[in-house]
């Protein structure tokens, strides 16, 4: 049971703008979520979204269990991601 990962246009642009070592770290965190996402993420209170940590960076995602899909919505610094 492996989840498919889809990046939104916004998340894809944010990932492209980052330094290579930071983007590799973020991608490795996202790839860990592919097999068992709930062991690597935390629910964002008051929403249907989840977040994962990669140092000071946060990855905002939505998990669709019935379709085995993880949609990466937004990638950003901790202080800006929830705006």
C-alpha positions in Angstrom: 0.0 0.0 0.0 2.1 2.9 -1.3 0.7 6.4 -1.6 1.1 8.4 -4.7 2.5 11.9 -4.2 1.3 14.9 -6.2 2.7 18.4 -5.9 0.5 21.5 -6.3 1.9 24.2 -8.7 2.6 26.4 -5.7 4.6 23.7 -3.9 6.5 22.8 -7.0 7.6 26.4 -7.5 8.6 26.7 -3.8 10.7 23.6 -4.0 12.4 24.7 -7.2 13.5 28.0 -5.6 15.2 26.4 -2.6 18.9 25.4 -2.4 19.7 21.9 -3.6 20.5 20.5 -0.1 17.4 21.9 1.4 15.1 20.6 -1.4 16.7 17.2 -1.1 16.0 17.1 2.6 12.4 18.1 2.1 11.9 15.5 -0.7 13.4 12.8 1.6 10.8 13.7 4.3 8.0 13.6 1.7 9.2 10.2 0.4 9.1 8.7 3.9 5.4 9.6 4.0 4.8 7.4 0.9 4.5 4.1 2.8 2.9 5.1 6.2 2.1 8.8 6.2 0.5 9.1 9.6 3.7 8.1 11.4 5.5 11.1 10.0 2.9 13.9 10.0 0.9 15.9 12.5 -2.7 17.1 12.0 -3.0 20.9 11.6 -5.6 21.9 14.2 -8.9 23.2 12.8 -8.3 21.9 9.3 -8.2 18.7 7.2 -4.5 19.2 6.5 -1.4 17.6 7.9 2.1 18.9 8.2 5.6 17.4 8.2 8.8 18.9 9.5 12.2 19.2 7.7 14.2 21.3 10.1 12.8 24.9 10.1 10.8 24.0 6.9 7.2 22.8 6.9 5.4 20.7 4.3 1.6 21.2 4.3 -0.3 18.3 2.8 -3.7 16.6 2.4 -3.9 12.9 2.6 -6.7 11.0 0.6 -6.9 7.5 2.0 -9.5 6.2 -0.4 -7.3 7.1 -3.4 -3.9 6.4 -1.7 -2.9 10.0 -2.5 -0.8 12.6 -0.8 -1.3 16.1 -2.2 1.6 18.5 -1.3 0.0 21.9 -1.0 2.6 24.2 0.3 6.3 24.2 1.4 7.7 27.1 3.5 9.5 28.3 6.6 7.8 27.6 9.9 6.8 31.2 10.5 5.2 31.7 7.1 3.5 28.4 6.2 0.3 28.8 8.1 -0.7 32.3 6.7 
